[in-house]
Amino acid sequence: MFSNLSFRAKIFVSQLILFVVLIIVPLPFMQRVVFEIVRKSLVEEAQELIGMLGGAESEKSMIDKMNEEKAFIFFRVSIFNGQGQRIYDNRFASHPELVPITPPSNEIDEALRKGFGYSERMSKTFGVRFAYIAVGFTVQGQKYVIRTAYPYAPIEEMMHNFVLGFVFLGTMLLFFFMLITWLIFSRFSRPIEKIVRAVKAYQEEKSKELPHIVLDKTVGENDELRHLAETLNSLSERVKSQMQGMLEERDEKEAILESLGEGVMAVDAMMKIQYINFIGSKMLGIPRRQLQGHPLSEIIHRTKRPLLERCLALLQTCQEKGEIISDAMSIGDGRKAHLNLIAAPKANRRGAIIVVQDNSDHFRILEMGKDFVANASHELRTPITIIRGFAETLQDIPDITQEMLHDIVEKIVRNCQRMDTLVRNLLTLADIENLPLSNLRPCNLIALVEECRQRLNFVHPEVDVEVVSEKEEIQLLIVADLIELAISNLLENAVKYSKPPAKIRMEVHQEEDEVKITIADQGIGIPAADLEHIFDRFYTVNKAHSRKLGGAGLGLSIVKTVIDKHDGSIAVNSEVGVGTRFIITLPLHQPHSR
């Protein structure tokens, strides 16, 4: 219990114990000292009387001398002979015949044997307690004892007053000592309190770093407390430096982990998540704040995610076996995600790390490659087949009419143009995908949109195109030719899939850090089931209508690729029979170049 007290409380308790030791414990000894002083005083009185009686020649002369001095004696005095008989008592000096004859008391016997005797008892004569001092002496070769008696009540009162005075004086002295000690300690402990406050603020996380301790000038250069403060300041600077290095190292590692395209998750030996990067939390579909610091089993019980269950199984197995374990899985119903999982144990079984690699793009590229080859082959095979058929017709019919020849040649030319458009679109897609944006240039988007409108009106004079913008100039870092190609493709589609004369509305709106370009028509619209696929290559909503218009399903794919290259996005809203609206969003400042 004493160890739990504060330092000041310990000092107070220690001084209180000191008070008990120095004041309470010596009280019996003080009482004894007072008693010895009183007794010594009585013995000295008796010795003075003995000195006065030393020249007496007989008992009678002794008695006469005592009677002469009785006016100066203020306590009871008795003289006993060698047989212990009382021969004188100053209380009965006027009537010696009334001197009581009593048997020798203990103090008398002791004084006859040892020269001194003492006892305390009730006086039969006065009915109060007396202290008796007996001192032996010799007159004319005969032994005598002189006894003085003093009421014990004054002695007790004297001892009581002395003890009270001692206690009061000791208490005052001790209180004064405690006060002086407390003031001195408070003065000397200020630097300690300052050091403690500085360290405590850091301990209680009120301060993010250990503050620099500055002591008053009253603390000398050679003071141990100044040395302590300087040592703590030195340690603080060292800790700050080490913490700064650790934070920089941690931030660097986190930056590396955050920049990875893989999901990374670290757990301790109890399967509690210590760290997970943004990609990892995105793959799991759970915010990072709901993952870090929580046991993996608890999250699985709450969410029932297959990927989490597989991660837990791999992490536990790799820790048990102490080796790296890999696995693969596919998740999702429609558009599946193909994942590779690699779990590695930490040293000394302190946990494990799992890396989740998303290979969906690889699988998607393979699938897209297959689809691309199939679609391109299909799109090219059709016009080739048509051209071949008409060429064989020309070969088989030498006497063909001029009208039929003209019709066949027109169809051959149209299909050649179709193949040329398809090849050019494929080359355009390849060029856009491999085109670096290091040649971004400032461009006035409003002027570019207006130029697209004029070009469309030049080709289709009957089309009604309206451009709406709150500003006359919006500067963007873009590849102007690519953005112009994307806008022109959307305008051409709006004309193709609208009943003549087409009506198109273009809006350009600037927000805080982005620009929105909206292109809306009043055409035939797109069914809801087809909206999520319209940007896929070779995808067409109405194949017969698209083929009739010479389309191969690459126009919107080109638009999407151009916008993606500019770190933008494109969205579409459409209703069959009402019209379609495309919304392009471009950043005002390019975050990076690809």
C-alpha positions in Angstrom: 0.0 0.0 0.0 2.9 2.4 0.9 4.5 1.7 -2.5 1.3 2.9 -4.3 1.5 6.3 -2.7 2.9 9.4 -4.5 6.4 10.6 -3.6 5.0 13.6 -1.6 2.5 11.3 0.2 5.4 9.0 1.1 7.3 11.9 2.6 4.2 13.0 4.6 3.6 9.4 5.9 7.3 9.1 6.7 7.3 12.3 8.8 4.1 11.1 10.5 5.9 7.9 11.5 8.9 9.9 12.6 6.5 12.0 14.8 5.2 8.8 16.4 8.7 7.5 17.0 10.1 10.7 18.4 7.1 11.8 20.4 5.0 8.8 21.4 7.7 6.3 22.0 9.8 8.4 24.4 6.8 9.3 26.7 7.4 6.5 29.2 11.1 7.4 29.3 10.1 11.1 29.8 7.8 10.1 32.7 10.7 8.1 34.3 13.0 11.1 33.9 10.6 13.4 35.6 10.1 10.9 38.4 13.9 10.6 38.8 14.2 14.3 39.0 11.5 14.5 41.8 13.1 11.7 43.6 16.6 13.2 43.4 15.1 16.4 44.7 13.7 14.6 47.7 16.9 12.7 48.3 18.8 16.0 48.2 16.4 17.5 50.8 17.0 14.4 52.9 20.8 14.8 52.5 20.6 18.4 53.6 18.8 17.4 56.8 21.3 14.6 57.4 24.1 17.2 57.0 22.3 19.3 59.6 22.0 16.4 62.0 25.6 15.2 61.6 26.9 17.2 64.6 24.2 15.9 67.0 25.4 14.1 70.1 22.3 12.2 70.9 18.8 11.4 69.7 17.4 14.3 71.8 19.8 16.8 70.2 18.7 15.5 66.8 15.1 16.0 67.6 15.8 19.4 69.0 17.5 20.5 65.8 14.6 19.1 63.7 12.2 21.1 65.8 14.2 24.2 65.2 14.0 23.7 61.4 10.4 22.5 61.2 9.2 25.9 60.0 11.4 25.5 56.9 10.3 22.0 56.1 7.3 21.7 53.8 7.0 18.0 53.6 6.7 15.2 56.1 9.9 14.0 57.7 10.4 11.1 60.1 13.5 9.7 61.8 13.9 6.0 62.6 16.6 4.4 64.8 18.6 1.3 64.0 15.7 -1.0 65.1 13.3 0.7 62.7 11.4 2.5 65.5 10.1 6.0 64.7 11.7 8.5 67.0 10.6 11.7 65.3 7.8 12.9 63.0 7.5 16.6 62.2 3.7 16.2 62.0 3.8 15.5 65.7 6.7 17.7 66.8 4.6 19.5 69.4 3.3 16.2 70.9 6.0 13.6 70.6 3.9 11.3 72.6 1.4 11.0 69.7 4.0 9.8 67.3 2.5 6.6 65.9 4.3 3.4 66.5 4.3 1.4 63.3 6.2 -1.7 62.2 9.2 -0.9 60.0 8.2 -0.4 56.4 9.9 -1.7 53.3 11.8 1.5 52.5 13.1 1.7 56.1 14.4 -1.9 56.0 16.0 -1.3 52.6 17.6 2.0 53.9 19.0 0.2 57.0 20.5 -2.6 54.7 21.5 -0.6 51.6 21.5 3.0 52.7 18.6 4.0 50.5 15.0 2.9 50.1 11.9 4.0 48.2 8.2 3.0 48.1 4.8 4.4 47.1 1.6 3.7 49.1 -1.5 5.1 50.6 -1.0 7.0 53.8 -3.2 5.8 56.6 -2.9 9.2 58.2 -3.9 11.3 55.3 -5.7 8.8 53.1 -3.7 9.8 50.0 -0.9 8.3 48.0 2.6 9.3 49.1 6.1 8.7 47.7 8.5 7.7 50.5 12.3 8.3 50.3 14.4 6.8 53.1 18.1 7.6 53.5 20.4 5.9 56.1 23.0 7.9 58.1 25.1 7.4 61.2 25.3 9.6 64.3 27.7 8.7 67.1 28.2 5.3 65.7 24.5 4.6 65.7 22.4 3.9 62.5 19.5 6.1 61.8 17.1 6.5 58.8 15.6 9.8 57.8 12.5 9.4 55.7 10.8 12.1 53.6 7.3 11.8 52.3 5.8 13.7 49.5 2.2 13.5 48.1 2.3 11.5 44.9 -0.5 13.7 43.2 1.8 16.7 42.7 4.5 14.3 41.3 1.9 12.9 38.9 0.7 16.4 37.9 4.3 17.5 37.4 5.0 14.4 35.2 1.7 15.0 33.3 2.5 18.7 32.7 6.0 17.8 31.7 4.8 15.2 29.2 2.2 17.6 27.8 4.8 20.3 27.4 7.2 17.8 25.7 4.5 16.7 23.4 3.4 20.2 22.5 6.9 21.5 22.1 7.9 18.3 20.1 4.7 18.7 17.9 5.5 22.3 17.2 9.1 21.6 16.4 8.1 18.7 14.2 5.4 20.7 12.4 7.9 23.5 11.8 10.4 20.9 10.6 7.8 19.3 8.3 6.8 22.7 7.0 10.4 23.7 6.3 11.1 20.3 4.7 7.9 20.6 2.6 8.9 24.0 1.3 12.4 22.9 0.6 11.2 19.8 -1.1 8.7 21.7 -3.1 11.4 24.1 -4.2 13.7 21.4 -5.2 11.1 19.2 -6.7 9.8 21.7 -9.3 12.3 20.6 -11.9 11.2 17.0 -11.3 7.6 18.0 -11.6 8.4 19.8 -14.9 10.1 16.7 -16.2 7.3 14.4 -15.1 4.6 16.7 -16.7 6.6 16.8 -20.0 6.9 13.0 -20.1 3.4 12.4 -18.8 1.9 14.5 -21.6 3.6 12.2 -24.1 2.6 9.1 -22.2 -1.0 10.1 -22.2 -0.8 10.8 -26.0 -1.6 14.5 -25.4 1.6 15.2 -27.3 2.7 13.4 -30.4 6.3 13.7 -29.5 8.4 14.0 -26.3 8.7 17.8 -25.7 12.0 19.5 -25.1 12.5 20.0 -21.3 13.7 23.5 -20.3 14.6 24.1 -16.6 14.8 27.4 -14.8 18.0 29.2 -14.3 17.7 28.4 -10.6 18.8 24.8 -11.5 22.6 25.0 -11.7 24.8 23.6 -14.4 26.2 20.9 -12.0 22.7 20.0 -10.6 21.8 16.3 -11.1 18.3 17.3 -12.2 19.8 19.4 -15.0 21.9 16.4 -16.0 18.7 14.3 -15.9 16.8 16.8 -18.1 19.7 17.0 -20.6 19.8 13.2 -20.7 16.1 13.0 -21.4 16.3 15.7 -24.1 19.2 13.8 -25.7 17.2 10.5 -25.5 14.1 12.4 -26.9 16.1 13.6 -29.9 17.4 10.2 -30.5 14.0 8.6 -30.2 12.5 11.3 -32.5 15.2 10.5 -35.0 14.6 6.8 -34.8 10.9 7.2 -35.0 11.2 9.5 -37.9 13.4 6.9 -39.7 10.9 4.2 -38.8 7.9 6.3 -40.0 9.7 7.1 -43.3 10.6 3.5 -43.7 7.0 2.5 -42.9 5.6 5.1 -45.3 8.0 4.0 -48.0 7.0 0.3 -47.5 3.3 1.3 -47.4 3.7 3.4 -50.5 5.3 0.5 -52.3 2.5 -1.9 -51.1 -0.1 0.6 -52.1 1.4 1.0 -55.6 1.2 -2.7 -56.2 -1.5 -4.1 -58.4 -1.8 -7.0 -56.1 -3.7 -7.2 -52.8 -1.5 -7.7 -49.8 -2.7 -8.7 -46.3 -0.6 -9.4 -43.2 -1.9 -11.2 -40.1 -0.3 -12.0 -36.7 -0.1 -15.4 -35.1 -3.7 -15.1 -33.8 -5.0 -14.3 -37.4 -5.7 -10.7 -36.6 -5.2 -8.4 -39.6 -2.3 -6.1 -39.0 -2.2 -4.5 -42.5 -4.0 -4.6 -45.8 -3.5 -2.4 -48.8 -6.2 -0.6 -50.7 -6.2 -3.1 -53.6 -6.6 -6.0 -51.0 -9.6 -4.3 -49.3 -11.1 -3.6 -52.8 -10.7 -7.2 -53.8 -12.4 -8.3 -50.6 -15.2 -5.7 -51.0 -14.8 -4.5 -47.4 -13.5 -1.0 -46.3 -10.0 -1.1 -44.8 -11.1 0.4 -41.5 -13.4 -2.6 -41.0 -10.5 -5.0 -41.6 -7.3 -3.8 -39.9 -7.1 -4.8 -36.2 -9.9 -7.4 -36.4 -9.6 -11.2 -36.4 -10.0 -12.7 -39.8 -12.3 -15.4 -38.4 -14.7 -12.8 -37.0 -14.9 -11.0 -40.4 -15.6 -14.3 -42.2 -18.3 -15.1 -39.7 -19.9 -11.7 -40.4 -19.5 -11.5 -44.2 -19.3 -15.1 -45.5 -17.0 -14.1 -48.4 -15.4 -17.1 -50.2 -12.2 -15.2 -50.9 -11.8 -14.5 -47.1 -12.4 -18.2 -46.3 -9.7 -19.3 -48.8 -7.3 -16.7 -47.5 -7.8 -17.9 -43.9 -7.2 -21.5 -44.9 -4.0 -20.7 -46.8 -2.7 -18.5 -44.0 -3.3 -21.1 -41.3 -1.8 -23.9 -43.5 1.4 -22.0 -44.4 2.0 -21.2 -40.7 1.5 -24.8 -39.7 3.8 -26.1 -42.4 6.2 -23.2 -42.3 6.4 -22.9 -46.1 5.0 -20.9 -49.0 1.7 -22.1 -50.3 -0.1 -21.0 -53.5 -3.5 -21.5 -54.9 -5.9 -20.2 -57.5 -9.6 -19.5 -57.6 -12.3 -17.8 -59.6 -15.1 -15.8 -58.0 -18.1 -14.0 -59.4 -21.2 -15.2 -61.3 -21.3 -13.4 -64.5 -18.0 -11.7 -65.2 -15.6 -13.9 -63.2 -12.4 -12.7 -61.4 -9.5 -15.1 -61.7 -7.2 -14.8 -58.7 -3.8 -16.3 -57.7 -3.1 -16.5 -54.0 0.3 -16.8 -52.4 0.7 -17.2 -48.6 4.1 -17.0 -46.9 4.8 -17.5 -43.1 6.6 -14.9 -41.1 9.7 -15.9 -39.1 9.3 -17.5 -35.7 5.6 -18.2 -36.4 4.7 -14.5 -35.7 2.1 -14.5 -38.4 1.8 -14.7 -42.2 1.4 -12.6 -45.4 -0.8 -13.4 -48.3 -0.7 -11.8 -51.8 -3.7 -11.9 -54.0 -3.0 -11.4 -57.7 -5.9 -10.6 -60.1 -5.3 -12.3 -63.4 -8.7 -11.3 -64.7 -7.2 -8.9 -67.2 -4.9 -11.6 -68.5 -7.8 -14.0 -69.0 -9.9 -11.2 -70.4 -7.2 -10.3 -72.9 -7.0 -13.9 -74.0 -10.7 -14.0 -74.4 -10.8 -10.6 -76.1 -8.0 -11.8 -78.4 -10.0 -14.9 -79.3 -13.2 -12.8 -79.8 -11.2 -10.2 -81.7 -9.8 -12.8 -84.1 -13.3 -14.4 -84.5 -15.1 -11.1 -85.0 -12.5 -9.6 -87.3 -12.5 -12.8 -89.3 -16.3 -12.8 -89.4 -16.4 -9.1 -90.4 -13.8 -9.5 -93.1 -15.2 -12.8 -94.4 -18.6 -11.3 -95.2 -17.4 -8.6 -97.6 -14.7 -11.0 -99.0 -17.4 -13.6 -99.7 -19.6 -11.0 -101.3 -16.8 -9.6 -103.5 -15.8 -13.2 -104.5 -19.4 -14.0 -105.4 -19.8 -11.0 -107.6 -16.4 -11.6 -109.2 -17.3 -15.2 -110.0 -20.6 -13.9 -111.5 -18.7 -11.5 -113.7 -16.4 -14.4 -114.7 -19.3 -16.8 -115.4 -21.5 -14.4 -117.3 -19.4 -12.8 -120.1 -22.4 -11.2 -121.9 -23.6 -9.3 -118.8 -25.8 -6.3 -119.3 -24.4 -2.8 -118.6 -27.0 -2.3 -115.9 -26.1 -5.5 -114.1 -22.4 -4.8 -114.5 -22.9 -1.4 -112.9 -24.9 -2.8 -110.0 -22.3 -5.6 -109.4 -19.3 -3.1 -109.5 -21.1 -0.8 -107.1 -21.6 -3.6 -104.6 -18.0 -4.7 -104.9 -16.8 -1.2 -104.3 -19.1 -0.7 -101.3 -17.8 -3.9 -99.7 -14.2 -2.9 -100.4 -14.9 0.4 -98.7 -16.4 -1.6 -95.8 -13.3 -3.6 -95.5 -11.1 -0.5 -95.7 -13.1 1.2 -92.9 -12.8 -2.0 -90.8 -9.1 -2.2 -91.3 -8.6 1.5 -90.6 -10.7 1.3 -87.4 -8.6 -1.7 -86.3 -5.4 0.2 -87.0 -6.8 3.3 -85.2 -7.5 1.2 -82.1 -4.0 -0.3 -82.2 -2.5 3.2 -82.5 -4.5 4.7 -79.7 -3.7 1.8 -77.3 0.0 2.2 -78.0 0.1 6.0 -78.2 1.9 7.7 -75.3 0.4 10.9 -74.0 3.7 12.6 -73.5 2.6 15.0 -76.3 -0.3 16.4 -74.4 -0.9 20.0 -75.4 -3.2 22.8 -74.1 -6.3 23.0 -76.2 -9.5 25.1 -76.0 -12.2 22.5 -75.7 -15.0 24.8 -76.7 -13.3 25.6 -80.0 -12.7 21.9 -80.6 -16.4 21.1 -80.0 -17.4 23.9 -82.3 -15.1 22.6 -85.0 -16.7 19.1 -84.7 -20.1 20.6 -85.1 -19.1 22.5 -88.2 -17.6 19.4 -89.8 -20.7 17.4 -89.1 -22.9 20.2 -90.6 -20.6 20.2 -93.7 -21.2 16.5 -94.2 -24.8 16.5 -93.1 -26.3 20.0 -93.6 -29.7 18.9 -92.6 -28.7 17.9 -89.0 -29.7 20.3 -86.2 -26.7 20.6 -83.8 -26.9 22.8 -80.8 -23.8 23.6 -78.6 -24.4 25.0 -75.1 -21.6 26.2 -72.8 -21.3 28.6 -69.9 -17.8 29.6 -70.9 -16.2 30.7 -74.2 -12.9 29.0 -73.4 -11.9 25.9 -71.3 -8.2 24.9 -71.5 -7.4 21.2 -71.2 -4.2 19.2 -71.6 -5.3 16.7 -74.3 -4.3 15.1 -77.6 -6.7 17.2 -79.7 -6.9 14.8 -82.6 -8.0 11.9 -80.4 -10.6 13.9 -78.5 -11.9 15.2 -81.9 -12.1 11.7 -83.2 -14.1 10.5 -80.1 -16.6 13.4 -80.3 -17.0 13.0 -84.1 -17.7 9.3 -83.7 -20.4 10.0 -81.2 -21.9 12.7 -83.5 -21.8 10.3 -86.5 -23.6 7.6 -84.4 -26.2 10.2 -83.3 -26.9 10.9 -87.0 -26.9 7.3 -88.1 -29.4 6.1 -85.4 -31.8 9.1 -85.6 -34.6 9.7 -88.0 -33.8 12.5 -90.4 -33.4 15.3 -89.8 -31.4 14.4 -86.6 -31.4 16.8 -83.7 -28.3 16.8 -81.5 -27.6 18.8 -78.3 -24.0 19.2 -77.0 -23.3 20.7 -73.6 -19.9 21.6 -72.1 -19.9 22.1 -68.4 -16.8 22.8 -66.1 -16.9 21.7 -62.5 -14.2 22.0 -59.8 -11.5 19.7 -61.3 -13.2 18.2 -64.3 -15.1 19.0 -67.5 -18.3 17.2 -68.7 -19.2 16.9 -72.4 -22.8 15.7 -73.0 -23.9 14.6 -76.4 -27.7 13.9 -76.6 -29.8 12.8 -79.5 -33.5 12.0 -80.2 -32.8 8.8 -82.0 -34.0 5.3 -81.7 -32.3 4.6 -78.4 -30.5 1.6 -77.0 -32.2 -1.3 -75.1 -31.2 -1.5 -71.5 -29.9 -5.1 -71.9 -27.3 -3.8 -74.5 -26.0 -0.7 -72.6 -23.3 -2.5 -70.6 -21.8 -4.0 -73.9 -21.9 -1.2 -76.3 -18.3 -0.3 -75.7 -17.1 -3.8 -76.4 -15.3 -4.4 -79.7 -17.5 -5.6 -82.6 -20.6 -5.4 -80.5 -23.6 -4.0 -82.4 -27.2 -3.7 -81.1 -28.8 -4.3 -84.5 -26.3 -6.2 -86.7 -28.4 -6.0 -89.8 -28.9 -2.2 -89.4 -25.3 -1.6 -88.5 -24.1 -3.7 -91.5 -26.4 -1.8 -93.8 -24.8 1.5 -92.5 -21.3 0.1 -92.9 -20.6 -0.3 -89.1 -18.6 -3.1 -87.5 -19.0 -2.2 -83.8 -15.7 -0.5 -83.4 -16.7 3.2 -83.2 -17.7 3.3 -79.5 -14.8 1.0 -78.6 -12.5 3.7 -80.1 -14.3 6.4 -78.1 -13.9 4.5 -74.8 -10.2 3.9 -75.5 -9.5 7.6 -76.3 -11.3 8.7 -73.0 -9.4 6.1 -71.0 -6.1 7.3 -72.3 -6.9 10.7 -71.0 -7.8 9.3 -67.5 -11.4 10.2 -68.1 -14.7 8.3 -68.1 -17.7 7.9 -70.3 -21.3 7.0 -69.3 -24.5 6.4 -71.3 -28.2 6.9 -70.6 -30.7 5.7 -73.2 -34.4 5.0 -73.6 -35.7 3.2 -76.7 -37.7 5.6 -78.9 -36.7 8.6 -76.9 -33.0 9.0 -77.5 -29.5 8.5 -76.1 -27.2 10.7 -74.0 -23.4 10.1 -73.7 -21.5 11.9 -70.9 -17.7 12.3 -71.2 -15.8 13.4 -68.1 -12.2 14.7 -68.5 -9.9 15.9 -65.7 -8.8 19.5 -65.8 -5.3 18.4 -64.8 -3.8 15.1 -66.0 -2.5 13.1 -63.0 0.0 11.3 -65.1 0.9 10.4 -68.7 0.7 6.9 -70.0 
